[in-house]
Amino acid sequence: MEWFGADKDEKGAELGPADEALQYANAKKVFTDLNADILALQEVSNDTEIQRLAGELGYNYVVSDAYSYSWDATRNLVPQKLYFLYKPEVAKVKNQKVLLKKFYEDVRNGQYADAFVSYPEGGAKFWASGRLPFMVEFETTINNVKQSISLVNLHTRANSGTDVSKHTQRKFDVEMLKDSLDAHYAGKNIMILGDYNDDVDVSVVNNLPSTFEAYVKDANYKALTLELSKTGAYTYESGSFKSFLDHITVSSTLADDYIDGSITIENQFLSSITGFRSTTSDHMPVSARFDMSATPMVTFAEATATKAEGSEKYNVNLTLSAAQATEQTVTISVANGATASSADYTITGATNGVVTVTVPANATTAAFELEITDDNLVETTEQVTFQITDKSANLTIGGANTYAVTITDNDKSVVTFAATTKEVSENAGVTEVTLNVDQAPIADQQITVAVTNGTGVTYGATADYTTAPAITDGNLVVTLPAGATSVKFDVTVNDDSEVEANEQVTFKITDANANVLVGEANAYTLTITDNDKSTVTFAVATKEVKEDAGTTEVTLSLDKAPVAAQQVTIAVTNGTGVTYGATGDYTTAPEVTNGNLVVTVPAGATSVKFNVTVNDDTDTEGAEQVSFNIASVSDGLAIGTANTYTLTIEANDTPTGIADGTKGQFSVYPTIVNGGNVRLMLPERVASTAKVTMVVYSTEGRKVMNVTGTQSEIQTKLNNQVSNLSSGIYMILIETGKEFFQTKMVKK
């Protein structure tokens, strides 16, 4: 209805048509002319006005309390609500529910985060931040015939141009709605209607598949507006953008009541109401008609029967109160509370206990075949009840809708393991193993279980495991009490400190009392997974190599040999100025990829190595460092404390094209100093007033001074610093103009 009754938003911007009184009058004309029994409305922003309009036209109403950010009291937003208006003489509300409400509350409280990993902007944006589907179950009365129909009012996530993220959100939203409808309302009369914000043929966003494609392709639903969409019809127009956004989809159970060809876009209002899209709504109404008049009743011909096990196949008869001109279908299911299992009987043509019976055209009777099974189960008198659970839309289900069959037999219980496998950690402690029987025995029964140890597995208090009851001569015996349908025995796994392969113990039902049969699921394998890990560390923490050292082996040590191959991921960090690669400072084997190298530890090994090859260059540079850190390991390993290894690469190059201090071109005096004055002796061609830059390096490549000035100034600065220098050898480099000079100085 385009912000019906709204004036302006919290920022003063106009919402919807500017003339609210005209919008009200136009909406009244639309409702009056349509004369619909039920109206589904979206974008209602003024409760007072819509309720006044409903009262003037004789409609009752029901409204949803869920709209965008209705859960956030801090937001001062004008709402867009979902409403139903209905004629009380035709329909009454049986139930109403905001669908997915509890799920959305849980999502906002941090649950189901995994489901929203790929959901743009996060789970709080689900269904347009809370504008959830609103379901109302109406009971309609047409010609004194009552029928139930559930209408789901939608206003889905809107689009934003070609932004695919909105399409992704809406697709997730409506498919989760479908999952809920399929799970909880299968076979019901369902109508899904409203502002889909998408077409059902092809999406309005980038011609992607429709976000409602799952509904269109499911035979349990029928999109009534699909054929209109294929003709190029549209309900929304803004400038040059035209799209079909407003739709009606029904369940297959309701499709039979649809009056063919009645689906309509009510475009007559474009001519009967001046400026409809600007004064009333930017969406056109869409309507459909349904015939909910009297339908015949289907019942069972008889309510009960008693049949002996092994009796011949026979017909269970259904009766219609009036014949129909076309064939009809009736669905029969097994009612809850049956004491007989599906193994005790066979329904011809049934799937999972459900059979669909076809009533021929113009017939008033139909039947399905039932055969009682002659089985070998321990059983007293049993009963199974069949119930009419669904039917064609042209039928109703009568009161005599159940048929109870009584069956008697006494034979043998079938014993099986409840599960065939289980995996437990070595420190799991006690594990319960369950044996099930399909029917409770009349007296106590004994069941013998043979126990087979896998390779390397031993039994006992100081071994790998024990059991209760204990194993004797390779067997354990459990007693199944009378009336019980299950019995358990315990397996206690003993935790040790050995790194070892996974171990297996197999339990097999080999014998039982005469009143118990061994079923097919007679073996149970318990896998004990080792919880001990090998600890991996670097064999040494540091190493220094010359730039021309070639290949250096780096060793990783393990305190225990793993039983299977493991992987160690090592993060590699280059120090300042260090580069990796064939033309860089070093390479590794295996190679570094994305800052990591991965080393494989073979099964049974207690160490593994990788290589670092240092590339010899001609650059004059300081010492360089590369750090290797054990970043992660596979499940069978743990990272020890010695997880870092630092490789220092010492330079072996001397500058070229630089004046040689040994030839008297540049020197310091004295060359061995302890403090006091140091004199810089440069060639006479270097003017005393020339700008000179001096850099002093330690033998580790660390820059300890970097000053600029005249010869006198930098000499003074050097003298001021000498007494603070640590003992050692220092390289002094001087640049002036285009000339370079170097010499060394020894600090005692």
N, C-alpha and C positions, 0 to 999 in steps of 0.2 A: 504493500500500500504506500510505499515511499514515505517513511517517517510520519505516519498518520498522526495528526494532532500535534506534531512537534513544532516549536517556534524556532529557536536558535540554540546552538550548542553553547558549551561553557565559555567559548572564546568569542561568542557573538555572531558566528557565521550561520546563515540561514540553512535550515534542515528541511528538505522536501519543498513542496509548493509553498509559496510565500503567503498565500491567502488561505488560512486554515478553515475559515468558514465556508469558502467555496469548495475546498477539498471535501469537507463534511457533506455538503449538499450533493456533490457529484457522487461520492461513495454511496450515499443513500439511494440515489437514482440507480446506480449499478446493482445494488443488492435487491432493490425492488424489482427491477426488470429481470434479473436472473431468477428470482423466486426459488433459489436453491434450498433443499432440505438441510444441507450442511455446508458451511463455508469455512475453508481453512485460510487464515490470514497470516501474513508476515509483515514485519516492520511496523507494528503498532506501537506508537510512542506515547499515547495519551489514554490511560485506562478510563478516565472519566468520560471522554468523548465517545470511545468505541462502545462503552457500556450504555451510554445514553442512546446511541444510534441503534444498538441491539434492542433496547426496550421499545423504541418508537416503532420498530418493524416487527415486534413480536417474537424475537429470537431470544433464547437463553445463550449463555456463553460459558466457556471454560478457558483459563489462561495458564500458560507455563510460567513458572518462577525462575526459569533458567534462561539467561541471555548473556551476551558478551560481558565478561567481568562482573557478573552479578555476585560473584563470590568475593569481590574485592571492594570493601566498604570505603576504601580511601579514594576511589575514582568517582568523580562527579560527572558521570556520563549520561546522556539521554539514551534510554534503552530502546531496543528494537525487539518487541515481544511477539510470541506466537499465540494466536487465538483460534478457537473454534467457535463459530456461531451456529446454532442448530434450532430447528423448530421442535418445541417440546411435544407437539401432538404426533410427531413422526419418530423422534429419537429421544432416548434418554441416556445419560452417562452411567455406565456400569463401573468403569475403572479409568483412572488416568495415571500416567507415569512419565517422568522424564527419563528417557533411556540413557544408559551409560553414565548415570550421575555418580554412582558409588565408585565406578572405575576412574572417572575423572578426578574425584576427590583424592583417591589413592595416588594417582599420577602426580597431582600437585604436592602431595606429601612425600614424594621421593620414591614411590614404588614403581615397578615396571619400567625402570630406566632403560633396560636392554631393548624393549620394544620400540623406543623412541630414538635410538642411536642415529638413524638416518632421517629423522623427522625434522624438517627445517624449523629453526627457532625454538625447538624443545617442546616437551609435552604440555606445557601450560597453554600452548596455542591450539591444542586439540579442539576440534569443532568450534573454530572461530573464538577461542578463549572462553568456551562455556556455553555457546548458543546451541545447546544439545537438542536432539530430536525429541519431539513431544508426542507421545502416543495416548490416544483416548479410545477406549472401547465403548462403542455405542450399541444399544439394543434398539433396532428399528422395528416399527410396527406398521405393516402395510396390509390392508384388508384383513386385519386381526391376526396376521401371521408375524411372529417375532423371529428376528434373526440378529446375530451378533456380527459386528464388523469393527475392526480396529484400524483407525486412521493415524498415520504417522506424519506429523507436520514438520517439514524441513525448511531451514534457511541455512544453507551450507556456506563454507568459506568462500568469500568473494575473490575475484581475480584482480590482478594488478598488471594490466597490459600483457606483455609476453613473459612475465615472471613465472618460470616453471615451478618454483617452490610452492606457490599457491595450489597449483595442480597436484603436486605431490602430497601436500597436506590434505586436500579434499579427498583424493583417492584413498588415502589411508583411513580417513574418517568414515567415509561411506561404506568401505569394505568391512570395517570393524562393526558398523551397524548391521550389515548383512549377516555377518557371522553370528551376531546376537539374535537376529530375527530367525535365522535358520535353526539355531540351537533351541530357542525357547518358544517359537510361534509357528513351527512347521505345521502345515495343514490348516491353519487358521485363515479366516477372511481378512486379508491385510491390504491396505491401500497406503502407498507412500506418495505424498503430494506436497507441492510447495515450490519454493525458489531453489532449484538445484544449483544455480550459478554455473551451469554447464549444459551442453546439449547431450542427448542420449545417443546420437548417431556418431558424431566426431566431436572431440573437445573444441571449445572456442579458443583454447590456448594452443597456438602453434600447430593446429591440426593434429594434435596428439590423440591417442585413443581416449574415448570418453572416460571420465572418472567413474561413470556408472556402468562401464562395460560388463562388470561381473553380473549385474542384474539382467542386462539385456541378453547375455548369453545363457542364462540359467532358465531352463524350461519351467521352473517353479514360479517364475515371475513373467509378467507381460507389461512392457512399457507402452501404454496406450498412445502416447504422443510420438512414438518412433516414426510411424508412417507419415505423420504431419511434418516432422523434421526433415524427412527425406525429400519432401516436395519443395524445401527452401523456405518454409514458413518460419516466422519469428515472433517472439513475444516482447522483446526488449529492443529499444532503439535509442541511441544517443549519438547525435551527429551522424557520421557515416557508418558507425558501428551498429550492426543489427545481429541479434543472436536469439536463439531459442533457449531460454533459461528456465521456464516454468513448465513442470511436467507432472504427469500422473502415472504411477506404476502400480499394478495390482498383483496379488498372488494368484497362482493358477486356480486356486479354489474359488476365487471371486470372479475370475475372468468369465465364467459361464453366466454370471448375472449381468455382465456388461452388455448394454444395448449397442450392437454393432453400428459404427459410423457416428456415434453421438459425441465423440471427443471433439471439442471445438475451442478455437481461440476466439474469444468474444470481441472481435474487431469492430463490431457495429458501434461500439462506444466511441470510436475515433471520430465518427460522424455525428453521433447524437449528443456528444459532450464536447464543447468547444475547447480546443487545446488540451485534450485529455492527458497527454504525456507530461505537460508542464503544470496542469492545475489539479490533477488527480493522482496519477501514478506513472512511473516510467516503465511499468510492467503491465501487460494486458492479462485479463483474467482467462483462465483455462477451465473448461467444465466438461463433465462426463455424466452420463445417465446410467442407472442400474435398475434392474427389475428385481425387487426383493419380495415379490408376492408369494402366495402360498405354495408350498412344495410338499410332495408326498413323503410319508414316513416309512423308514426301514427298521425291521425288528427281527429277532430270532423267532423261528416257528415254535421252538420249545426251549425251556429254561435249563433243564438238567438232563443228564443221562448217566447210566452206569455201564461201563464196558470192561470186560475182562482183558488182561494182557494177552496179546496174540490174537485177538478177535479180528474178523475181516474188516477191510476198509469199508467205510460207510460215509453217507452224505450228511452234512450239517446244513439245515435249510434256513434260508432267509425269506422274509415276506415284505412286499411293498404294499402300502395302503392304497396306492393308485398307480396304474401303469403309465409309463412315459413314452412319448413318441420317439425318443432316441435312447440308445443304450446308456446305462448309468454304471458307475463303479462304487463299490463299498469296500472299505479297508477293515480287515479283522486283525487284531493284535492279541498277544497273550497279556492278560491283566496281571498286575502285581499281586504277590501273595500266593502264587502257585507253589504247591509242595512237590509236584511232578516237574522233572526237568525236561528240556527239549529232547533228550535221548529216549524219553518214554513214549513219544508219539511223533507222527509225521503228518504235516499238512502239505498236501500236494500243491506244488507251485509256490510255496512260501520261501521267503528270504529272511533269515534271522527272526523267525517266528511271526512274520507279517505276511499276510496274503491279501491280494486284491481280487475281489469277486466281481465279475461283469454281469449285470442284469440286462438281458436282451431288450431291445425296443418292444414296447407294448406287452411286456411280461410283468407279472406280479410276484414271481418266485425266482430264486437262484440258490446255489449251494456251493460249498467247498468240501473236498474229500479229507477225511481224517482217518489215520490208521494208528492203532495202539501198538507199541513196540514190545516184542517179547524179549526182554533183556535179562541180564544177570546181576542186577543190583539188589542190595539189601534194602527193602522198602516195605513199609506197612501200607495202609490205604493212603493213596495220594489223590490230589485233585489239581486240575488245571482249569482255569476260566478264560474263555475267549470273549473279547469285547469288541463291539463296533466302535472304532476310533475315528473313522473318517468316511466321507462319502462325496459323491458329486455335488456340485452346487445346487442342483435341482432337487436334492433330497434333504430330509431332516432325519435325525436319529431319534427313534422312539424310546419309550421307557424300558421296554423288554430288550435291552441291548447287550445282555450277557448270556453266555451258555457255559454251564459248569459240567465237566466230565470227571467222574470218580474212577480211579484205577487201583487195583490191588496186586501186590506181588511180594515175595520174599526170596532173595537170593544172596549174592555176594557183594560186599563192598569192594571198590577198586581203590588201591592206595597208590599215590604218586608223591613225588616231591613238589612242594609249592613253587619252587624255582629250581632251575637246572644248574645254574652257576652263580657264584658270588666271588667277588674279589675284595680281600681285606688287607689292611696294612699289618705288618709284623707286630705293631704295638696296639692292635685293635682289642686285645683282651678276649672276652667271651663273645662268640657268635652263635646265635640260635639257628638251627636247621629245622625246618617245618615239613612234616609229612601230612598230606591231606587225604581224606577219603571222600568219595562222592556222596556216600550215605553213611550215617552213623550206624555202627554195629550194635547188635542187641546185647552182646556180652563182650567182656575184655578180649582183646586180640593181641597176639605177639607178632612183631615184624622183625625180621633179621636183615641187617644191613652189612654187606661186606665192604671192608675198607682197604683201599690200595694206595700205598705211598708212591709218589712220583720220585724221580731221580734225586738222590741226595737227601730225601726227607726221612726223618726218624720220629718215632713216637715215644713219649714219656715226659716226665716232669723236668728233666734236664735236656730234653731234645726239642724238636720243633713245635709239638702240640700235644694236647691230651684231650680226652672226651669224657662226657658224663651222659649215659653210663660208659664204663670203661670198655676198651676193646679186649676181647679174649679170643685167641686163635684166629685173628684177622677179622672178627665180626663183633658188632655191637647189637644188642637186642633191646628194642623199645616196646613198651606196652601201651596199646591204644585203649583207653577206657571205654566202657559201654556208653553209648549216647554221644560220644565225642566225634567231631569231624576233623580233628587234627591232633597231632602230637609232636613234641619237639625234643631234640637232643642238643647238647652244647658241645662246641669245639672251642677250646682255649688255646690261643696261639701264644707261644713263648717268645718274648723279645730278646734278641741277642745283639752283638755289636759287629757282626761279620758283614762285609760287603759280599752279597751272594745273589745268584739268579733267583727269579721268582720260583716258588715251589708250589706243587699241586698235590692235593689229596682227593681221591675219588671215592664217593660213597654210592653203593648200588644196592637196591632192594633185591634180595635174592630169594627170600622165602617168607611165608606168613602162615598163620593158622588156616584151617580149611575154609573158614568163612570169609577170607580176604583174598582177592585176586591182585596180582601185581600189574599195575597199569603201565602205559608206554613211557611216561615221564618217570623212569625208575632209577635214574642216575643223577648225581649231584656232584659237581666239581668245585672244590674250594681252592682258590688261588691265593697264596700268601705272597704279597708284594714286599720286597725288602725296603726298610725305612732307613737303612744306613747308607751314608754317602761318602765317597772319596773326597778328601780335601785337596784342592789344587792351589799351589803357590808358585812364585818364581823361585828358582834355585838360588839366585843372588839378587840383590836389590839394585845394584849399580854396576856400570862398567864404563871405562874410558878407552877409546880407541883413536888411533891416528886416522887422518882423513884418507890415507892410502892403505888402510888396514885390510880392505877387501871385505870378505864375508865374515860376519860374526854370528855364532849360534847362540840363541837364547833358549834356556831350558826351563820348562814347567815341570814341577815335581808333584806327585800324588802320594799321599800317605798309604793308600790302599789301591790295589789294582781294580778297576771297574770290570764288571762281568759283560758289559756290552760297550760298544763304541760310544764315546761321549764327545760333545763339542764345547769348546771354550771360546768365547767371544772377547777379544782384547781391543779396548779403545786406545787409539794411537793419537797422541797430542804432540804437535810440533812446537818446539820452542821458537823464540823470536828469530825471524829470518830463515827458518828451516823450511825446505820444500821437499815434497815426495815425488819420486818418479825417475825415469831413466835419465832425464836431463836435470834432475834436481839433486838434492844432497844424499838421498839414499833410496833404496827399494827394499821390499820384503818378499819372502816366499813362505807362506802364501801372501798374495797381494792385499793391500789395504783397499777396502771399498767402503765409501761413505764413512770414513773415519774409523773403520773397524777391520781387524783381520780375524779369521776364524780358523782355529786349530782343532784337528780331530785327534782325540786320544783313543788309540786302538784298545779293544777289549784285552784285559790282562796286562796292560802296560802300567808302569809306575812313573814314567816320564815321557815327555814329548818335546820336540824342539821346533823352533821356526828360525829362519835366517834373516839377518839384516845385512844388506850389502851397501857399504859406504862408497859413494862416488867421489873420486879424487878430482878436484877442480884446480884452477889457477887463481882463484879469488883470494885477495888478502882479507881475512875475516877472523873474527874471534871464535872461541869454542862454541859449539852448537849442541843442543840437547833435544832428545826425543824421549817422551814418556810413554810407557806401555802399561795399561791398567786393565786388570781382569774385570770386565764389566758384567758379564753374565755367563752362566754355564747351563748345560742341559740337566735334566732331572736327577741324574745319577751322581752329580757332583755338588760340592759346596765350595765357596770361595774362602780361602784362608786369609790370615791377616797380612801375610807378605804378598800382597796382590799388586804391587807396583814395581816396575823395573825402569831405571833411567839410564839411557845410553848417551854418553858425552862424546862428541866428535871433536877432536883437537885439530886445529888448522896446521898445515905444513907448508904454507906458501909465504914467501916474502914479497914485499912490493917490488914492482918493476917500474922503470922510468922515474925512480925517486933517487935523489942525491944520496951517495953513500957516505955515511958519517965516518967510516973507517979510513977514508981517503982525505980526511981533514977538511972536507967541505962543511961539515956541521958536527959539533960535539958539545958536550957539557963538561964543565970543570968545577970541582973534581967529578969523575965518573962514579966514584963510590962515595956516597954522602951519608951523613948521620944527622943532619940538621944544618944550621948555619946557612951560608950563602952559596948558591949554585949560579954559575955563570954560563949563559948560552953563548956559543961561539959560532956565528953564522958567517958566510963569505962576505967580503968587503962590498961586493956589488949589491948586497941587500941594504938599502938605505936605513939608517937608524930610525927614520920617521915613517917608514913604510908600514902599512897595515899588515899585521901578521896574525894568523890563527894557529893556536897550539892545542893539540889533543894528546892526552897521556893515557895509555892503556896498561892494565896489569897483564901478566902472562896468561891469565884466564880469559882475556879478551874483554874485561870489564873496563869501561871508560871511567876514569877517576877525575879527569879535568878536561874542560873544553872552554878556552878563553880566547879573546881577540883583543889586540891592541898593538902598540909599538913594541919593539924589542925590549925596551926598558920596562914597559908596563907588564908584559907577559912574564918577564924574568922575575919581577917583584911578586907577581901572583904565584909563580911556581915556588919561590922561596917561602912564601907564607904558608904554603900547603905541605912542603916537604916533611916537616916535623910530624904531621898528622898521618903520613902514609905508613902502611904496614911494611915490614921488612920484605924485600923481594926485588925482582927485576921489573923495570918499567920501560915501555917503548914510548919515545917522544916523537911525535910527527908535527911538522910545521909546514904551513902553506902560506905563500906570499906571492901575489901576482899569479903567474902560471907555473911557478916552481914549487917543488915539494922536497922536503928534507926530513931525514929521520936519523935517530941515534938511540942509544939505550942509556939508562941510569940505574944504578944499583943502590937501594936503600938498605943500610945495615940495621 
